[in-house]
Amino acid sequence: MKKNLLKECFRWYGEQDEVSLSYIRQAGCQGIYTALHHIPYGEVWPLDEILQRKQEIEAAGMEWSVVESVPVHEDIKTRTGDFERHIENYKATLKNLGEAGLHTVVYNFMPVLDWVRTDLKHKLEDGSECLKFDPVNFAVFELYLLQRSGAETDYTEDQKSEAQIRWDKMDEIERKSFERDIVDVFPGCKLGLSMDEVRKMLSRYGDIDRIKLKEHLKLFLEAILPVAEAYDIRMAIHPR
């Protein structure tokens, strides 16, 4: 008999997630992709909290298959501020995950907002909901909310024209909800950043181009991979 190498897994954002573990199990999933979202970026994940989350998932009849994800603090990406302490904290978190029997860790090295969605509850024709990215809506965000310098050169004339139409049609409540959908990033994990905070974070990348960011990633990996290897952890990066 051939061994089944694939396992049905589902992303879960923790207790605050509208989708419960029981619902996920009922859907036939065997594993969970999750993280300790309540712990601030850059701080150590305590072993006891890791074990508590693992036991909670196992009690629901599944296993914590993948850590999605251990966030990389902005200080590490920019090599500024308290980046050395944050790297040590990351290594300590990997050690604790390994001791808890978790051996696949997802991460990314994307600046500021990581993955961006313009709609966290896009409704499909069958009534189900999904995440969605619409480049025109992101043009609305960059041009009218973030007001990023140079953003106008990144979009076509048609996209900019449609972005203005969409922006003008939104009332203040709709604009605020739209802003939160993009800035909060995940449906079950609210970052709570203001637009001024996003602009301040983005400004730290003023002199960091693609080459320098890759160099910072290389230095980060050189620091953490010995710990990952010691605890048999596979580091899975999200491509940009």
Residue pairs with C-beta under 8 A, 6 or more apart in sequence:
7 30
7 31
7 65
8 28
8 29
8 30
8 31
9 29
9 30
9 31
9 32
9 33
9 65
9 66
10 19
10 24
10 27
10 29
10 31
10 32
10 33
11 32
11 33
11 34
11 68
12 19
12 21
12 24
12 32
12 33
12 34
12 57
12 188
13 34
13 37
13 186
13 187
13 188
13 189
14 34
14 35
14 36
14 37
14 38
14 53
14 188
14 189
16 37
16 188
16 189
17 187
17 188
18 187
18 188
21 32
21 56
21 57
21 60
21 62
22 60
24 32
24 60
24 62
25 60
25 61
25 62
29 62
30 62
30 63
30 65
31 62
31 63
31 64
31 65
31 66
32 57
32 62
32 63
32 64
32 65
32 66
33 65
33 66
33 67
33 68
33 106
34 53
34 57
34 64
34 67
34 68
35 67
35 68
35 69
35 70
35 71
36 45
36 49
36 50
36 53
37 186
37 188
37 189
39 45
39 49
41 71
41 72
41 73
41 74
42 71
42 73
42 75
42 76
42 82
42 85
42 86
42 89
42 90
43 89
44 89
44 92
44 93
44 96
45 70
45 93
45 96
45 97
46 96
47 96
47 99
47 100
50 96
50 97
50 100
50 102
51 100
53 64
54 64
54 100
54 101
54 102
57 63
57 64
58 64
64 102
65 104
66 104
66 105
66 106
66 236
67 97
67 102
67 104
67 105
67 106
68 106
69 105
69 106
69 107
69 108
69 238
70 90
70 93
70 94
70 97
70 105
70 106
70 107
71 107
71 114
72 90
72 107
72 108
72 109
72 220
73 83
73 86
73 90
74 111
74 112
74 201
74 204
75 81
75 82
75 83
75 86
76 83
76 86
76 87
76 90
76 216
76 220
77 109
77 111
77 213
77 216
78 204
78 205
78 208
78 216
79 216
79 219
80 204
87 220
87 223
87 224
90 224
91 223
91 224
91 227
94 105
94 224
94 227
94 228
94 231
94 233
95 227
95 230
95 231
97 103
97 105
97 231
97 233
98 228
98 230
98 231
98 232
98 233
99 231
102 233
103 231
103 232
103 233
103 234
104 233
104 234
104 236
105 228
105 233
105 234
105 235
105 236
106 236
106 237
106 238
107 235
107 236
107 237
107 238
108 114
108 115
108 237
108 238
108 240
109 213
109 216
109 217
109 220
109 237
109 240
110 238
110 240
111 201
111 202
111 205
111 208
111 213
112 198
112 201
112 202
112 205
113 182
113 183
113 185
113 198
114 185
114 238
115 185
115 238
116 133
116 138
116 182
116 185
117 131
117 132
117 133
117 181
117 182
117 185
118 132
118 133
118 134
118 137
118 138
118 141
118 178
118 181
118 182
119 131
119 132
119 133
119 134
119 137
119 181
120 131
120 181
120 184
120 186
120 187
121 129
121 187
122 129
122 130
122 131
122 132
123 129
124 130
131 187
135 155
135 159
136 159
136 162
136 163
136 166
137 163
137 166
137 178
138 182
139 151
139 155
139 159
139 160
139 162
139 163
140 163
140 166
140 167
140 178
141 178
141 179
141 182
142 148
142 151
142 154
142 155
143 151
143 152
143 155
143 160
143 163
143 164
143 167
144 163
144 167
145 175
145 178
145 179
145 182
145 195
146 195
146 198
146 199
146 202
148 199
148 202
152 160
155 163
167 175
170 178
179 195
180 190
183 191
183 193
183 195
183 198
184 190
184 191
184 192
184 193
185 191
193 201
205 213
208 216
221 235
224 235
225 235
227 233
228 234
228 235
